[in-house]
Amino acid sequence: MDAVRVALLREVLAGTEWLQDTRRFAGALRASVARRHGGLLLVGTEGYEPWHLAAHLDDEAAWSGLPELSPTLVRHRVPPGVPAHLSVGLGRLEAARRGETLLVVTADEPGDGLLERVHDARRGGATVLSLDGAPAEAGSELRALAHDQLTVPPPAPCSTRTELDLDTVQHLVSAAAGENGLPAPRGGRRRFRDRLARLADQLTAPPPPRW
């Protein structure tokens, strides 16, 4: 999803809770990595790896001036022969320490193994954030471990809230996380030109390869 589509989506969502909620959560993420300077760990569940969020956060880190937003993707299974940046297993969570931020994205039941590793990371001093699309009963333990969370509930027949899926919310969060990064060194005019150039690149570039 490019910058134009995010802008259009925000226009559609104006007046709903989603803009406030995603910006609040993105602000917590940005503040944690910027303040603590320990790096960002990103993990999903055994059945759901947040590839797209990893790629979008990496892009936002590059243009916003906040390299700490670029995540380390932690994987449940590491296939042989993959590049080093895609070879980080769950053991990395056990080694997480104070100053690091752990973002957990769940589309289904997190599982006892992941919950145990998240607990290890929190006990080691890491800040734990949860972006949770699992059913309420499935994600309760993870929510209890998180310092901050954003829940994406399944559609409810009688709900008055505008419904979004987990992938769409991830786009909104990653875009908002990069919005208030460090200013460009030559002031507002240069930053505006940089953002226009970035937008033009996004509009003309082919779809990104798998991260």
Salt bridges, closest charged atoms under 4 A:
ASP2 OD2 - ARG5 NH1 2.90
GLU17 OE1 - ARG161 NH1 2.59
ASP21 OD2 - ARG161 NH2 3.22
GLU46 OE2 - ARG77 NH2 2.40
GLU49 OE2 - ARG75 NE 3.01
GLU60 OE2 - ARG198 NH2 2.90
GLU68 OE2 - HIS37 ND1 3.05
GLU94 OE2 - ARG117 NE 2.76
GLU100 OE2 - ARG92 NH2 2.24
ASP120 OD1 - ARG123 NH2 2.52
ASP132 OD2 - ARG143 NE 2.41
ASP148 OD1 - ARG24 NH1 2.87
GLU179 OE2 - ARG10 NH1 2.45
ASP194 OD1 - ARG190 NE 3.08
